[in-house]
C-alpha cells in the first residue's frame, strides 16, 4: 500500500484548502476519515478478537497428548501467537483507511509490533503484581486491593508508550512535531482503565442474570471506540513535513 497523493479525491480536496497539503488529513476529509477510521477500528477489534480466540482454542485442542507434560509453556506460546494474529488483523483494518495518507504496510508492521510488545509487557507486570498479592497468604483488605489494582492499571497505561513509539517511527516520516504521539496510546489506555472502573462501580445496578454479558460486551464496545476515536482525533491534527508538502504541490 502506498500513499495516493495524486488521486482525484485528494487533489480536489486539497484544491479547496487555504494551505494545500498542510495537514496529513485535509480539513475537507476529516469528518469522513474520523467516522471510517473509528468504524474500521471497531471492526478490527471484533474480528481480530473472534479470530484469535477461535484460533487459540483450535490449536490447544489439536495439540498432541505429549504436550500435556508442559501445558503452561504451550499455553503461553499459543496465546502469544493468537495475540500476534489479533494485532495484525486490528492494524490491517486501520490501514484500509490510512493507506491514502501514509504507507499502509508500515502502519500494519508498526501497530502490530507495538501492540504485541505493549500487551506482553503489561501482562508480565500485571502477573508480577498479582503474584505479590498472592504471596501475602492472607485476605487482602479493601485498601490493599485498591493499591494492587491501581498498580496494575498504571502498568497497563504505561505500556501504551511502546505502541506509541512504534507508530511514531512511521508517522515521523510523514508529519512534523510528532513527539507527543508516543504518549497518545497511553491516553487511550487511561480512558479504558477509567471506563473499567466506572463499569465496576455500576455493576450492582445491572440485573445479576445479565450482568456478566452486559459488562463484557459494553466494555469491549467502549474499548474499541476509545482505541478508534483518540487516534483519529490525533491523526486529524498532524501536519505534514515540509518535503511532503513539496511532493503534493509538485
Order of alpha helices (4+ residues) and beta strands (2+ residues): alpha-alpha-alpha-alpha-alpha-alpha-beta-alpha-alpha-beta-alpha
